[in-house]
Amino acid sequence: MRGAAMSLTAAASGLVVFLLSVSAVQGLDDWGVTYSSAKICAVKGSTVEIRCTYKYPSTWRGRVNTVMKTFWSTKQKDGELVDLFTASEYSGRVEDLCENNVCTLRIKNLTESDSAEYWFRFETNQPDGKYDGSTGVTLSVTNLQVTSESYRLHCQNSCPPSYNPPYIWYKNGQRIQRETSYYTNITNIADSYSCALKGHEDFPSPPVCVRGQTCNRVTYTERSICAPKGSSVDMSCTYSSFEDDVKSKFWFSPERSHQGQNPSPPEDLSEDPQYAGRVQIFETERGRSTLRISDLRDSDPAQYLFKFKTPSFEWKSDLPGTTLTVTGPALQVQVIRAKVYNYSTEAELKCHSSCRPAGSLNYVWFKNGEKITRAMKSSYEGLFHHRDNIYCAFEGHEDFPSPPVYAPKLPSVSVSPSAEIEEGSSVTLTCSSDANPAANYTWYKEDEDSPKASGQIFTITDFRAEHSGSYSCGAQNKLGRSNSTLTLSVGTGSSTMIVNIIRTRVLILIPVFLLSLWTRKKKALRSTTEAPEEIELDSIPDYENDSHTAAQTEDTEEQGDLV
């Protein structure tokens, strides 16, 4: 499961949500998905969060029920929901935050094409353990526009008529303080006007000229840009004036100009010593200015604006400009699909960036620290072995790679208490493995087909002599599975039990266990030869067929480097 313990504060994410209706509840009995809203309206360019909670029974048909996968989707392909993280149109714009059965889909830089119905799905280890319900959340993305009628301007949006917030108006880039209604009156046809919703001034409409005439205005090509540290970034705008004679023009940052209690006038970035040798300003065509900052640093994130003057006019700067974020860069490898064989894994991987890079950069893929020369795209398909580590980076920024992905390392299993145990007391087994994607854990006991529990911790609340035996913990992700076995050999005393602990660890590259793992104490093992059985990890593993599945086992000492 993808997930992170993150703050979902709306102010920090630029969240703009207008309409939250009554909750939509889906599901029967112990299965269900509950969305916090049925309909959401948000402004183009903003960030929106769609949240849900889900539930499922801990056991189903006599077997432990474990969530194996969660994802969000908007459309279906061949009757199946498609994970948003695999859709190119959402690349670098979506986050899936899950914790304690609460999942939030965050979509940044909203476009009108994002208007759709969104579903959440979770899948368990049961053959029929897929659940998403029949309806989702309808998102409408509105694009604010200024339209004129006679000598009056209107701020239009496509949100429901019941939504009627206060409006903010700007004339020539400067806020008109007294205006709060959806319309304003025209005072001069040379002026340009823009509108925004109160509380969400960072997402105004584009400035428009009255009656389509040439007027004073500045329009930024992009509202926000994210670029990796050390790279170069271009920020552009178009500008026009009712007067042709432009006396001066420059880029500036309010964060650098407004020092102390009394804000100082905007300062030209090209004259700022902190940008010395790193700033270029050029025009590729009339009326278009581009600011280029090279060798990006941690101190560069800020809002950047453009200003120009004519003999009788000066463009004001209350309207937001372009916000730059510098990261180093936040890359992540996602496992799109995987097929696991006895001795290797065939997988399709995607290099995902939460920061859209400046310019057009190629991707670089690495296997065990060595560059894969033929892989230059964001996705890569290949055959990997269980010891392989795979990661990606932007070309030219190899010092900032993604964390590597790999099959689970051999788990470490511990027991508490580790010495004498009183009969009837509680015994806790703990299993851990440093896997990526994160591993799911399942516990088995010898001679029992069904799993005993799921999760890293397995507790026996009333320990008796009959609880002695071998307990196996399996750590599994999409790239494979590894298994460690802990044997509790119990000798009884008067009121205490002496527990002897024997640990066995075995690497398994298919998502099932062999009951024969517990026969290692025999003098010899019967050697068998079987053709590799292909398991597609996106499917639900069938634990009832454990005894018929081939596995790869290796001596514990040979696997010491994987612990």
N, C-alpha and C positions, 0 to 999 in steps of 0.2 A: 504494500500500500504506500502510495505516496502520502506524505504528510509531514507537518512541522508544527512545533509549538510557536505560533506567531501571533502577534497582536493584530486584530482585525479592525483597528481604529479607522473610522471613515476619513478623518481629517488627514491622516498620514498617507492614505492611498489616493486622495483626490476623489473620493467616492461621491457620485452624484446619483441619487435614487429619489424619484419623485412620488411613486405610488406603491404603497404596500397594502394589499388587500387581505382578506381573511385567509387563514391558513388552508392549504390544500392537503388532505390526508389521504394516503394511498396504502393499501395493503389489507390483509385479512389476518385475524388471529395474531400470531407472534411475528409475522413478517410485515414490514412496512417501510415507507419513505414518507416523511413529512417535510414539506417545503415551507419556509418562513413566509413566502408570499407567492401568490398565483400569477400576478402581473407586476412588471416593473417597467418604468419609463426612465430613460437616462439620456444625457446630452452627448452628442457626437464629440469624440475626443477625450471623454472622461473615463473614469474607472467604475465598474459596477461589480457588486458581489451578490452571488446567488447562493443561498445557504439552505441546507437540509439536514435532518437527522434521520438515521435509519436504525431498524431493529431487526433481530432474527433470533430464533431459539438457539440455546446453547447446545442442545442435542436434537437430532432429527432422524427419525426412524431407527433409533437405537445406536446412532453414531454421533461422535463429537462433531459439531457444526462450526467450521472455521472460515472466516472471510479470507479469500485468496486474492481478490482484485476489486478495486473500485475505480470508476471513471465517470466523466461527464460527456454528454453527446448532444448533438442537435439534429442529426439526420441518420438515415439508415442506408446500408449498402448490402444488397442481397438479403434483405430482411433482418440484418444485424445492426445494432447500434455501433457507431464509429467513434472511437476515443478522440476527443478534441486535440489531444497532444500529438496526434498523428496527422492532423489536418494542416496543410501548408498555410492556409489563410489565417490561422491562429498562431503561427509560429512566433515565439518570443513575446506573446501577448497574454498568455493564460497561465494561471497558477491554480493548483488544486491543494487545498489545505485541509487535512483531515486529522482529527484527534477526538478520542472518546466518542466515536459514532456520530460526530458532527463534522460535516464536510462543507467546504465553501469553495465555490468556483469564482475566481477573480479574473475579469477580462479588462485589460488596459487598452488605451487608445481606441475606444469604440468607434466603429464605422457603421453606416446605415445598413450595410449588408449583414451585420451581426444580429439584426432583428430576426428572432426565431423563437421556437419553443425548445427549451433545454431540459434534458432528462439526466437523472443520476442513476447509475446502476452499480449494484454490488453482486459479486459472485462468490459462492462458498465452495467447499470441497465436496458438495453433494452433486450427484448427476443432474438433478433438477434445481440446483441452488442458485439460479439467476433471478434477480428481482429488480424491476425498475418502475412498475406500475403502469397505468394507462395514459396518464397525462403528466406534463411537466410544468415548467415556469415559462410564461410568455414574456420575452424581453422586447421592448420597442425602443429603438434608438432614434432620437429626434435631432434634427439639424436646425438650429435657430436661424431665422432669416428675417431681414428687414424688408418690408414692402411699402410702397408709397401709394397714397390715395389723396389726390388733390394736394393740399399743403399739410398733410398729416402722414406720419410714418407708423407702421404697425410691426410689432415683434411677434412673429409667428412660430409656433411649435406644434408637433403632432401628438403631444400628450393628450389624455382624455380631457374633455371640457370641464370636468369637475376640478381639475388641477388649475389653480389660478394664483400663482405666487407673485410677490412683488417683483418688479422689473428694474434693471439698472440700464441707463442710457449713457452713451458716450458721443461726444461731438468733437471731431478732429483729434481723437485719441484722449480727450479729457472728459472726465465724468461730469455729467449734469446732475448736480446734487439733488435738485428738487423733484426730479421725475421718478415715479415709482409705478406708473400704470403701464399697460401693454402698448400704449401709443405715445407719441410726442409730436409737437408741431415744428415745421420747418421754418427756420429764420433766414437762411442764406443758401442759395443753390450751389455755392462753392464749397459748402461744408460736407463732410462725410459723417455717417452715423453708424453706430453699432449698438447692439443690445445684449444683455445677459440676464440671468436669473439671480435674484438676490441670494447671497450666500455661496454662489458658484460663479463668481466673477472671472475665474481662471478659464472659463469656457464660453467666451462671448461669440456672437455671430460675426462673420466677416464684415468689415466696414464697407458700406455701399455709398455711391454717389447719388445725389438726388437727381431723378429723371435721367440717369445714365450719363450725365455730363462729366467731363474731366474735373476732378476735385482733389482736395488734399487728403491723402490716406497712405497708410503703411499696412501691408499684409504679409505676415510671416509664412514661409513655406511649410514649416513644421512647428508645432507648439512645444514638443519635447523631443529630445535626442539623447540616447544613451550610447556611450562609446567607451572602449577599453582604455585603461591607463596606458600612457605611452604612445597612443595612436594620434592621428590628426582628425579633426572634425570640421565640417563646413556647415555654417548657419546662414540661410539666405532670406531675403525679403524683397518684395516689390514695393515701390513707392511712386507717388505721383503728386503733382502740385498744380494748383490753379494758375500759378505763375511759373513760367519756364525758367526763370533765373534763380537756380538753387545756389545759394552762397556757400553753405557748408553742410557737411553730412558726416556722421561718425557713429560707431557702435560703442555702447557703454553697458556697464552692469550696475544696477541700483545698489546691490550689496556692497560694492566697492566705493561708490560715490557718496553714499549716505553714512558717513562716519560721525559718531557723537550725537548730541541732542539736536543740533541744527543741521539738517541735510544740506550738503554742499551741491553745487551744480553738477550735472553729469560730466564725467571725465572721459575723454577719448581713450579707448583701450590701447590704441597703438602708442600712446605716450605713457602708459602705466609700466613702471620698471619691473613689476612681477610678470609681465608678458613680453619683456624685451627679447627680441629675436624669435618669438614664437607666434606672432600675430601678423596676418596679412589681410588686407581689405582690398577687394577688386570688384570690378563690374564687367561681366561678360556681355551684357547688353544694356541698353539705355533703360533706366528705371529699375534695375535689379542690382542689389548690393549683396556681397558675400563676405562673411567673416570666417577666416580660417585660423584655428588655433592648433598648433603642433605640439607634440610631446606633452600630452595631457597629464596633469598632475592632480593630486588629491585636493588641492586648493582651488581648482578650476570650477567645480560644480556651482552653478549660479544661474540667474535669469539674465539673458542678454537682449538688449533692445537697440533699435535704430532710431536716430533723430536727424532731422534736416531743417534748414532755415532758408527762407527767401527774404527779400528786402522788407516785406510787410507781414510775414507769417512764420510761426515756429510750431512744428509738430509737437504736441504734448505726449506724455508717456504714461498715462494711467492705464491704458490697455496692456494686457500681458504680452510679453515677447516670446522668446524661445528659451525653455528651461533645459540646461545641460546636466546630465548625470554621468559621473565617471566611475567606472567599476573595474575590477581587475581580473578578467571579465568573468562573470558568473555563468560558467558552462556546466552542463550536466548531461551525462549519457543516459538515454532512455532505452530500455529493451522493448522493442516493438513486438517482436515474436521470437520464439526459441523452440527448437526441436532438439531434444537431448538423446544421445546415443550412449552405448556402453562406455566408450572411451573419448567422446568429444561432444561438442554442442554446436549446432548450426544456428546462428542468430542473426537477426536484423537489428541494428542499433541506429539511434538517431542522436546527433549532437544538438542539444537544445540550449538556447541562450536566453536568459531573462533580460538581457540587454541587447537591443538591436544594434549591430556594429555600424560605425560610420563608414560609408563607402561600401564597395563590394569586395568582401574578403573571402578567400578560400578557407576550407577547413583542413586540418591535418589530423590524421589518426595514428595512434601509437599502440603497439602490442609489446608488452614487457619492456617498455622504454625504447623500442626500435620503431622508427617511422615506417608506416605502411605507405609506400610511394604511390600506389595506384588509387588511393582513397583521398579525394579532394572535395567531396561533397558533404552535405550535412548528414547523410545517411550512409551506412556501410553494412554490407552483408559478408559474412565469412564463417569459417570453421575454426572453433576455438577448443583448446584443451583445458582441463580442469584447473591447471596452475596459471593460466593466462590472465593478465591484467590488461584491460583495454581502456584507453582514455582518448580525449580529443582536445584540440586547441584551435585558435584562429592562426592562420598562416602569418608569420611575422610576430606573433605574440605567444610563442611556445612556452614562455615563462609563466603563463597563466592558464594551465590546462585544467580540464575537468577532473573531479575525483574519478579514480578507476572503477570499473565494474568487474565483478568476478563472482564465481560460484562460492557458496559458503565454505569457509575454512573448517577444519575439524573442530567440532564444538568442545567446550570445556564443561564438564558436569561435576557439580559439587553436591554434597549432602549435609544437612544441618538438623540435629547435632551430628558431629562427625565421630563421636566415640560411643559410650554406652547410652542406650536408649531405654527408657522405662516403657514397659508394656502398656499399651493404651495411649501413649503420648503421641504427639504430632511429629512427623518427619517431613522435611521439605527438600525436594530435589530442584536444583537450579541449573539451567542450560544456557550457555552463551556462545555466539560465533560472530568479527569485524568485517560480514558479507555486504555486498552492494550490487543490486538493490537489497534492502534489509530483508532478513530471513524471517520466515514464519516457522514456528516450532510445534512439533507433535510428539507426544509421549506414547510409547508402547510397552507392554509387559510380555515376556516370553510366553509362548503357547496361547496367546490371546490375539484373535484376528483384529478386533476393533481397537481403535486408539483409546488410551486411558484419559488423555486430556490434551489441550492445546495451550500454547503460550510458554513463556520461558520458565515458569515456576509450576511445579506439580507437588501438591501436598497430600500426604496420607494422614488423615486426622486421627485415626485409631489404629496404631501400628501393632500388628500381631505377628506371630511366627509364620503364619501362612502367607504373609506379605513378602517373605524373602524370595529372591530370584533376580532375574536380570531385567533392568529397565533401560529402554533405549530412547534417546532423544534424537530426532531428526531435524536438521536445520535446512530449510528449502527456500530457494528463490527461483526466478525464471531460468537461471543459467545452470542449475543443478542442485544437488542435495548431498550433505554429508551427515554421518551418523556416529554417535558415541554411545557406548553401552556401559552402564554401571550395574554391577552385580552386588546385591546385598545378601550376604551369607550370614544367617542369624543363628547364634548359639544362646540358649536360655540359661539364666541363672535363677536366683530366688525371685527378685522383682525387677531385674534389669536384663537387657539383651545385649550381647556383644555383637556388633555389626562389623563384619569384614567387608571392605569395599574393594572390588576389582573392576578396573576400568578398561574398556576396549574401545578403540576409535577406528572407524572405517569410513573411507570416502566412497560415496555413492553418487553416480552421475545420472541416476534416474529417480523419479519422485516416489519411490516405494521402498519397502523394507523386505529383506529375506528372513524368514524364520530360521534358516540355516545358519545365520550369523551367531546363534547361540550354541552351535555345536563345535566351536573352535577348540573346546577342551578335549575332544576326541583325538585319538592318536593319528588319524588320517582323514582327509576329506576326499570324498569321491569327486573326481574331476569331470566336469561336463562342458560341452561345447555347444553354444547356441548362437544363432545369427543375431546381430544387434536388433533390439526392438526399439522402434522409433516412438517416442512419446512427445506429444505436443503440449508444452506446459501451459498454453492458453486454455487447454481443456482441463476438466476436473479429474484428478487422479482417482482411480478406483482401488480403494484399499482392500476390497474383498478378494482381489486376484494377486495378493502379495506373493504367495508361494509359487506362482507361475512366472515370475518376472526375473530376468537375468540382471546381475549386478556385478560391478567391478570392485574387488577388494584388494587391498594392499597391506603389507606389513606395517605395523604401527611405527617402527623405527624409520622406515623409508618415508613416512609422512611427517616426520618431526618438524620439517621446515615449514609446514602449513599450519602448525598449531598457533 
